[in-house]
């Protein structure tokens, strides 16, 4: 996979090359043994290390849910915000200090359900952040209800006779919605996932990485065993991620063959921070001196007279 | 004693161009050094309805729209029909004599029918009548025509010379018509040796934010708070701030929190409905200990309510916003100038105590306009970021041990030094789940009642430190007065005027206690003052006496009587005077005035 050359200048105090272990959090995950989220966490840690980022340069921002506990398990700055609000908070952080690398993480319920409005608008704004959704097609932390990505007909505690609703397909939705890097990974395919995450972090703009991250406790339908024979990489399929219509077509595939990999990428659109003249010089807003120069103050008052 | 106290009412349908003559009059008054207060009664409609702007001016400070009109400019028949009966001897009415029939006026009211078609000459401007009436009015007030000409040139600058010339011509026609045919007012509008600024409360709040160093402002449009967004959007590049319009108010507050966490001073504004959407996140800001300022410009509720009308009905919403107990500051500015001063003060407090701060404004103060001495708009304010580590890379100066940093360190003050993301070596997680000193959650794998208690007490303890830093309310007038009026927030001006009226016209001495800081509340000082008062009447713009109930809850003090208004319009001084009289006469303990003007 092509890796962009654009990487922000590092201002690290530490020069030793870091490994994934250097991104270990203060505590170990409390996910169920076998949870797909373990694979996502380690892929993210590996990606950060391989990109040569320092822990303090990164902020990992999540909502609420099993997968949203991730910031506690990774040794970067972190925000564990409210259910569904990761992207709104992350947008504020991305604009407040556009020199930070922003990683937003969460689940399908958090991002596509309660946070759906923020998802749509963060994509169209092309905010420079990487959004990793651990998609397990179920609500886990509330003990097994139907989620926005649960398949039609799926029996859960809230749909005991089978869900009658159609699921969201985040891939075509993101492509149409304005995301400029749209990928899907599988927690069971680490190496591939690390590359997708690295590509997303290096991408200047909104990157979505939807990751099949099986819930071994509450989703007995979409298991590792269910995914493995179906999953096929887009690289094997010779997909061209700059082809919009092909990207949407591939995103619509579901059933015996489910593609993972980079569906869509464009680099011709500036990200929100690049469009904002206020950010063109002077560094991050967070660290600029406060106060209004006397001349400006004078003119602001003069407008009122 | 004021030499001049003159009020103009301009009314018509929305879209008839009431704002422009209103703006022009305000500028003329303020440039002559006269004070003014303006209130626009309008509806949630872009074209049609009935809009009525009252502008009152005086050489002395003007604290409310007052009780009377000296000049009425009805731009349509409806306005004439609604307001003529309120005009008294000595007042005048200027109207389009071709289109509007005056009806019967009280004795001594000058009915100035303007022959608009004739005075328009070749002008095709549909709103020419407004400018003609303005010209006539200024002639009757003894203002030089040059003054109006200058202001028209400024007002229509963007529209080009032809538009300026056309407006000047019709204004002159009105001016000359008045000189020839109308009786002038018995005084000339004074010109003092000063100039005042004119602004509304929303601008004052926004400018206060700019002075405080707001670098991130975001909002979802909602009346009557949208003016704050408009000011920030228009000045973002000039003041170097990021301004965003967001998809909804949940997004607004969360975005502000994200920016605030990185170290920006972040602010947002909304009205009660939008605030309702923000409440969970305000609790989150408090739990994560992130300073953020949110303005609620109250309008008449519940639900969509009356979007363009004022009320003080959201106090309990603010007090109870969000689940659980959490530290928050709530302040209700008492005037437009106070809006400007309050925001920087609040930012210093929220930075120090790392919690959300709420400014409780309302339509009256936010959309009302007033003159302010430009000296009061001093941008050179004190800025105190509290215990913040990592601003401008100042990590080294603090010499904190690497690896040993505890974001939520338990301290006597409850304040824990806050490291900004990007600071090397102090990585941590802020969480909306309750957590230990190092930020690790206590809610998932195991819970720990002792740690939960300690952390909850640490957070809440911060409030103890706030009270000594905020100004206690002061009683104005004698403690021995037969009546003490208590108000909060925006009603300061009208209550003060009512007190003056009570003394001057009714011979009733009254004390006045206005509450600005609602949380924390100077409960002891308020109790001390009110316990020594003979009869305490609480004046507030809501149905249930929200402040009275809050005061009773916090102090055990029960007011003797109440004056309440919840019809959407603000108090006029005589409403309060009448209420005090009725209460003193023993007629009622809860007086609800009737708003006589149908707007």
Interface residues (C-beta under 8 A of the other chain):
Chain A: X12 X13 X14 X25 X26 X27 X30 X54 X55 X56 X57 X59 X61 X64 X69 X71 X72 X75 X76 X77 X78 X79 X80 X81 X82 X84 X85 X88 X89 X90 X91 X92 X93 X94 X95 X96 X97 X99 X100 X117 X118 X120 X121 X276 X277 X278 X279 X282 X284 X285 X286 X287 X288 X289 X290 X291 X292 X294 X296 X297 X299 X300 X301 X304 X305
Chain B: X30 X31 X195 X196 X197 X198 X199 X203 X207 X210 X211 X212 X213 X215 X216 X218 X235 X236 X237 X238 X239 X240 X241 X242 X244 X246 X247 X248 X250 X251 X254 X255 X256 X257 X258 X259 X260 X261 X262 X263 X264 X265 X266 X280 X281 X284 X288 X372 X374 X377 X379 X380 X381 X383 X391 X392 X393 X420 X421 X422 X423 X424 X425 X426 X427 X428 X429 X430 X431 X432 X433 X438 X439 X440 X441 X444 X445
